[in-house]
Structures are given as structure tokens and as C-alpha cells.
Amino acid sequence: MVHLWDDPLTLECKLAAQEWLQSSDLLIRDFGARLLCLLRSRPVPLGEILPKNNTYVPPQGLLPEEFKHYPWGPGVLRGKFEHKNSHEGRAHPDTDVKSLPLREFYALEDTEHVGLRLGMFWASPHFRYLPHMCESLDLHYGIRGQGAYFTCKKPAEMEVMHLHPGQVYVHHPNDVYGFECSGEPLLSLWAERVADIQHVPRMISEIQDVHADVVTRALTRAAHQWLQADDLVVQQFGMKLKLFVQPRDPALRQVPSAAPPEGMVSADFRGCPWYPSLAYTNCMDPKLKPLRDCLLYEEGDTMFGLFYAPAGTYYPAHRHEPWEIYHILEGEGHFFLGDDGGEPAPPLPGELDPKPLSVLSCRPGSYWLHKPYQSHGMQISERPVLILWGWIGDLSGDYDLRYLKKDIFRCCQIHRSKI
């Protein structure tokens, strides 16, 4: 079995997506996150199924060897083209395969959930694709070769951009654009947002609205961070959160009576649907009464929300069936993990006594996982803590949430309080 990142195209896609996530352009960042979602949803590398005797593979010597083994086909030319110092023309079904100036193939697609289609195209040396109308929202990313990209977003205002490896350009529906290659072929990734072109302005506006809201911006930043993790479960949480996040309804931003006290968390986070935490309602420990939960998204086997705990809180050892991720948004604390966990559910302490496995000192931007039935707890530091949490698993019933009869983390809590 070939590892996913041993496949040349998927590796290029991963590196490109991570680069796009660093862009100052919100739309390019969104393309990057969706491309990582697309890659995470693939069970096998693209190169495991190789086409045989493909006559559309670009000519020998004009394509890096590692990209030959893909399902190349003739490129779709939507406008006129020419080779420099030659006459313009149009693609014709009877054109000699060896002289086709543009080759491409579709690599990945998820129109239902991710809303993205991705492929690769190759253009021959000295090829010039004359300006033509674009009817989709596309991103192009240079992999090999150099040339020039030209676009006309306003009448009689043609812009020219130098093309080189790593260069990104986006064209919107109804943009006029074209490109030309230098004396070497041009190899590029292209990604298309799958959407009705009439909905593209609203889609872009929603990306901007998510960024403008402190709450959804924080969720998006966390999702992007998780998508780039090495752990497959963290990646899964990132993909699900990314696809959940939408602009919040202004009517749902009212501060409820159960919100954390004013000044304890950023003001925008108080305007979320807070309620008394399950940590309190499940065991009715008066010390846990100030804790608060907030459910933001729930669908199928997944839900995400926020958790608030005031300074100095000790949250005793407990465990539950779903996988859980914690991500610190504000504040600091020490978080404890036991050496138990796994499925099916192991015996409760008394039959099997788990030991503390690790103590994590966490600050904003830190995240970690709890496996199913892995014991965990926390000691909040001198500042209140605001945590983004996510669950994946069986969300029916009471989630099999149990507090341990013997608090295995009490010794850690006492030890930490002396530091």
C-alpha cells in the first residue's frame, strides 16, 4: 500500500493547500481549506490506479516523469489559441494528438459536501490562450514552467501577471482572462468551486461575514489548524468543523442569562447559546455550578460547542464514548489524560484502575484529543478558560458519560497547585 503523500499529485495538492492557507486573501484561504478537506476524504492515493497506453500524455521530455501516470485527456478550450509567431486557431476533433496544445485531467471532486473540483493542466511551450470569458470561480496554481497571465476585470483595462511556480491567481465568473507560456511547458493545478454562478457573490460574501465575526473567525482558524495536523482524527475534526461553519444569524447573538459573567470572556463569545454545563447537571457538584456549555453545531455523529470554566476550577476525572477534541481559545490550564480508553468500553475503576498518563499545560491555540472512554480532567489556572470542543461518535442518549468513583487526577491537581 502506497502512503497517500507518496503520490506526486496529492503531495503537490497538500503543499499547495497549506500555502494557500497562509494567504491574506480570504477566498484563497477558503480554497486551501476545502482542498485539504477533499484530500482527507480520499481513501487511496491517486496514483494507485494507473491508466495504460494513454495517448494524451504530454510528449516525452515536456512533462516531469512523476506526472506521466495520470488519466490525461485533451484540454477543453473555451476560446481561441495560437502559438507565438503563428496563426490563431481552434481545437478540432481531428487534430493530431501529438500537437494538442492543452492537456488536462480531473483528479478530485466532491460536489455534495466540499463543493470543490480539482485537476491539473499542461500547456505546450509558446502556447498562447487568447482572452476569453470565464463562467466559473477558479483558482490556478503554478507547479512548473513560466509565462504570463492576463485578465480584464474592467473594460479596456488589461492586467498582466508573471506566472511562475507557486503563483496563485483567481478568476471570477464573467472575468475575461488568458495566458501564455514561455519556451517551456506550463504545468498547473486548477481548483473550481462548484456552485451556480448566480450564487458566487453570496458565497464570497459569506466567507467575508465569517471572517468579520469574532466567533466564527476563531472556529475557522481552529479548523484550518486541525486540517494541517498529522493525526488523522484531528484532520477529521478539522474537515467537519470547516464544513459546519456558516455566518451566524444576528438574532442568535443575544447574550443569554446563562452566559459567562461579563469580562470573563471576550464580549462576542457571550452572545452564544450558553446553558449550565453538563459537567454540573450530570453530577450536581456545587463546585461545578459556574461552568457553562454552548452547542454551536450538531449533525449526525458530530457536534461542536464551547465550554467555559472560571479561574481555579478543578474538573474531576470523567470519560465518555465519543472522541473529543479540546482547543483553547482563551485562558490557560492543566489538562490530564489517563492511560485507559478504547472500544469497547473498558471496566470502570475498581475493576481496572487507570493511571494518569500525561499532564498538558495549555494556552490559546493548543489542542488535544480524548479517545473514546479515555479518562480526562482539568485544573484551570488563574484566568478563566474558554474551550472549543468537538465530539464524534454515538451522540444518542447520555453519551455514556461517567464520573470515575476514584479521581485518578487528584494527585496531579495537588502537585500542580504547588508549582
N, C-alpha and C positions, 0 to 999 in steps of 0.2 A: 504493500500500500504506500503510495507516494504521499508525503506530507503536503497539506494544502499550499504552504508557502514555497514548496519546491517547484510549483508550476510557474513558469515565467510570467504569464499574463496576470494571474491572481496576485503574484508578488508585486508587479508593477501597479496593479489597482490598489493594493494595500498602501504602498508608499505614496501614491498619488493622493489617496483619500486623506491620509494623515497630513500631507502637505496642505490640502485644501482646507482642513480644519483650522489651520493657523492663519488663514486669510482674514483680512479686515473686512472683506465683503461678506455680508450675511448670507447671500444666495450661494456663493461658492462654498461656504461652510456647510450649508444645508446639503449641497450635492455630496460633499465629503462624508457627512454622517450617513446619508442614505446609501452611498456606495459601500461603506463598511457594513451596514445592515444587510445589504444584498450579498456581500461576501460571507457573512456569518451564517446566512441561511442555506449556503451550498454544502451538501454533504461530501462532495468529492472535488478534487482539482479539475479544472477544465481540460487539462492535457491528458487525462487518463483514457479518453476515448478519442483516438486519432483518426482522421479521415485518410483514406488510401487513394492514391493516384488522383489527387486533386489538381486539375489543370489550371486552376485560378490562383495558385500560389504565386506570389510575385517572382520575377525572374531571378535566377541564380546570381548571387553576388550583390543583389539590391535589397536584400532583407536579412536581418540577423538570423542566424541558424536556429536560435531558440524559439523564433516566432513562426517557423515554417509549418509546424504541426497543428494548425488550426483550420477550421472549415471556411477558408477564404472563398469569396464569390465576387462577381462583378459589382463595382460600386454603383450606387444609384445617383445619377447625375440629373439634378433638377434645373440646370441651366447650361449655357454654352461653355465650352472649354477650348483651350488651344495649348500648343507647345510654343515656347518663345521662338520668335522668328519663323513661325509657320502660320498657316491659315486656321481660323477658328472652325470648330466642328461640333457635332453632337454624337453621343454614343449611339451605336446601331447594333441590333441583334447579331448581325453577321460580321461584326468587327473581329479581326484576328485576336484570339485570346492573348497572345503574347504582347500585343500593342495596347491592351486596355490600360488607360492611364490611372484608373482608380479601382482599388480592390478593397473589400471590407468584409467583416463578418460580425454577426450578433453573438455576444458572449454570455451575457446575463440579463435576466428580465424578471421583475416581479411587479406586475401592474396592479395587483389587488391590494397589497399591503404597503410596499415600499414606494410604489409609484415611480419606478426608475427602470430604464432600459440602457444597456451599455454595450459598446462594441469597440472595434479597432478598425482604422482605415489606413491604407497605404496609397501614396500618390507618387507617380514616377518623376524622375528628375526633369526640371524645366517645365513641369506641368503648371498651367495657369487656369484656375477655375474662375470664370468671369463673374462679376457681381450678380446675385440673384436673390430672390425673396426667400426668407426663412419662415416657415409656418409652425415652428415648434420652439420650445425653450431648451436649448442645448448648451453643453459645456464641452469644449475641446481642450485637450492637454497634450503638449508635445512630448514624445518619447525619444525619437531620433530625427535627425535632419534639421535643416533651417530653411527659412523662407520669409514670406511676408503675408500678413493678414490685413484685409481692408474691409471696412464697413462704412455704411452710410446710414446713420440714425436720423439725420435731418437732411432735407433736400439740398443738394449741391454742396454737401459737407462730407467729403470722403476722408476717413481717418485710416492711417496706415500704421500697423504694429509689426515689429520684428518678431518672427517666430523662431524659437529655439527650444531645446529640451527643458521641460519644467514650466514653459509658458502656458498660462491659462487664459482663455477668452470665452466669454459667454455671449450668445446672441439670443435675442428675444423674438417672439412672433412678430412678423412684419418687418424685422430688420433686413436690410439688404447687405449681403456680405459675399466675400470671395477670398481666395488665397492663391499664392503661387509658391512653387518650390525652387530652391536654388539648384546647383548642379548635383545635388544628392537627393535621394528619395525622402519623403516626409512620412513618418510613422506616428500616428496619434491615437489616443483614446478619445472616444466621444461618449457623453452621457446625456440622455434625454429624459426630462421629467415628463412622465406620461400623464397628460391632462388635456382636457378640452381647451383650446387656445383662448376661448372666451373667459375661462376661469383663471388664467395665468395671472392677471393683475391682482385678483383677490388672493391667490396663493402667495404671491410675493408680499402683499400687504399683511397677511397672517404671519409670515416669517418676521416681519418688522415689528408687529404687535407683540409677538412672543418675546422678542429681544427687549422691547421697551418696558415690559412688566418685570419687576424685580424677582417675583416668584418664579415665573416660567423661564426667565433667563437663567436662574440658578439651576432649575431642573434640566434645562438643555445643556448647560455646561457640565453637569454631572453625567448625563447620558453620553456626551461626547468623550468624557474621560473614561467611562466604563467601556465604550466601544473599542478603545485603543489598548485595553488590558490584555494580558497574556492568558488569563484564566477564562475558559470557555463559558462558565456560568456567569461571570461578571459581564462578559460580552452579551450574553443573552438578556441580562437585566438592562444593559445599555440599549439594545435593539428595541426591546419592548417599551422602555420609557421614551425613547426618541419618537416612536410612532404614536404614543399616547398624547404627548404634549401639544396642546392647542391654545389659542388665545382664551383667556378666562372671561366669562360673562361678567360685565360690570356689576350686575345685580347680585352676584355671588361673592363680591369683595367686601361686603359689610362685615364689621367686627362683631362676632357673636359674644354672648355673655360668658362663654366658656373659654374665650381666647386667653393666651398668656398675658400676665399683667403688663401694662404699658411700660415701655422702657426695658423690658426683659429680652425682647427680640426686636428685630427691625420692624418698623411700623407696617410695611407692606405684608409681612407674613402674618400679622394679627388678623388681616382680612381674609382668612381662610375658614373653612367649616370645622372649627375645633369642637371637641367634646371631651368629657372626662375619660382619661386613658383606661384601656383595658387592663393595664398594669394595676390600677386601683380597683376597678369594678370586679375583676376576677378573684381578688383575694381580700378586698376591703381593708387593707392595711392603711391606717390613717396617715402614716408617713408618706404614702404614695398618692394621697389625695390631690396634691398640687399638679401632678403630671397630666399632660394633655396629649391627645391624639387628633389627627386630622386625616381623613381619607380623601385623596385627590382623584384617583383613577382606579377603576376596577372593571375587569373584563375577563371572562373565562377563568384561567388558573392564575391570574396575575392581578396584583393591586399595589399601588404606591400611595404613600402618605407622608405626613410629618409627625414628629414626636418632640415634645418639649419637656424638659425637666429643669427645675430651679437649681441654683448653686448648692453644692453639698449633698445632693440626693444620692442615696445608695439604693440601687435597684437590684434586688436579690436574684439568685440563680433560678432560671426557668428554661424551658425548651418547648418546641412545638414542631409540628410536621412540616410546614413549608420551608423551603430555602428562604433565607432572609439576607438582605444586604443593608448595611448601615453606611451612611455618608454624612460626615459632619459638615453642616452649613455655617453654624455659629457656635462659639464656645469651645470648651476643652473637657476632656475626661479620660478616665482609665477604664478600659473595657476588657472583660475577662472571657476567655473561651475554655471550655472543658475538653477533655480528651475523649469524650464519648461522641455519639452521633452516628447516623447511618440508618438505612432502612433494611428490614422492617424495624419498628420501634424497639430499642433495647429495653431491658428491665429498668424500673425506677431505682434510684439509690436505695440501698438497703439490701437489694438483691445483687446489684453491681454498683460499686461506689466510684464514680468518675473523679479524676483528679484535675486540678487546674492545669491547663495546657500552656496558656500564654496570657500575658498582660500587655495590652496595647495602650500606649499613651497617644491620644489622637487629637488633632487640631483641624481647623477648617480645610477641606479638600481631602482628608483621609477617608478611606472606605475599607470595609472588610466584609467577609461572608460568614454566615452561620449555616452549617449543613443541617439537613433535617434531623431533629431531635438532639442537636448539639447544645449542651448547656452553655448559657451565657448570662452575663450580668454587667453592671456598670457602676462606677463611682464618679459622680460629676465633680469637677474642680470648683474653683472659686467664682466661676462665671456660669450663668445658665447655658444650657446646651440646646441647640436646635438641630435635629437629625432628619434627613431624608431617608425613608426606609422603603424597601420593596419586598414583596413576598411572591414566590412562585411555587405552586403546589396545590394540594387539595384545600380549597377555601370553603368547603361546606362545613356546617356545624360549628364547633368551637375551636377548630384548627388543632385539636388535641393539645391545647396549651396547658402546661402543668408547671407548678412551682415545686422545686425539689424540697423534700422533707428536711434534708440536711443541706444547708447552704455551703456548698463547697468553696465559695469565693470569699467567705467571711474573713479567712486568714489573709487573703490578698488585700482586702479592703483595709484591715487594720494595719498591715505592713505599709500600704501606700499612704495612709494618713500620717505616717511618721516621717515621710520623705519631705 
